[in-house]
Amino acid sequence: MKKTVLSLMAAAAFSVQAAELASFSEVADAVSHGQALSFVWSVKNCVSEMPLPDVTTSIQPNAVMLIAGQLVTASDRHFTLNDPFLPGTPAFGYSKFELTADGKAALKITLMRAADYSKVKEYSIQCHLGNGLNIFTAG
């Protein structure tokens, strides 16, 4: 009996799949219900003031907010030793994500030295939900 119950619980845990949120209203609804989000940026499908690499990145921001039903904003900070602008140097990357009701998306990145939080570089990337940015929620 215990094995059966444990097997069913394990199967249920592994059957949870990420669901893509295809519209702003779906993203806003997920935020309103406290669901964890993953932002997947296909950077090459976006535009920026600088050349963009062929990189896809998945980020689960540590803070997400819905503002007046028209803007989803999120942020994340991570530590790295491998940033191309500061190779081998301890650094923090601060990322701010914005998604507007019309599906326009922006990723603003600030790179800072870890020792003193001094800014090294700031840049932004723009794209659209479904083209350059996909957002997912678990189960």
C-alpha positions, 0 to 999 in steps of 0.5 A: 500500500505504501509503495502504491501511494508513494508511486502515485505521489512521485508520478504526480510530482513528475507529471507537472509540466510548464505551461506557456503563457501566450498573452499578456492577460495570461501572464497578468492572471498568473502573477495575480494568482502567485504562480512562479514564472520563468522568462525565456529570452531568445536573445538573437530574436530581439533588438538592442543598441549592441550586437546580440549573441545567439543565446537563449536564457531562462530566468526565474525572477525573484520578484514579479509585480503587476501594475494597474493591470497594464505592466508586468515588471520583474527583477533578478540579481545574480553573481557571476565570474564569467561575464564577457565584460568582466572575465574572471572578475566577481560581478553582479548582474541585475536584470529588470524585465518589463512586459506591457499590455500590448506584448512589448518586452524589455530586458534592462541589464546592469553589470556591477563589480561585486567588490563595490557595486560600481556600474560597469555597463548598462544595456537593454534588449527589446522584443515581443512576447512570443518572439524573443520572449516566452513566459512559462509557469509550472503546472 
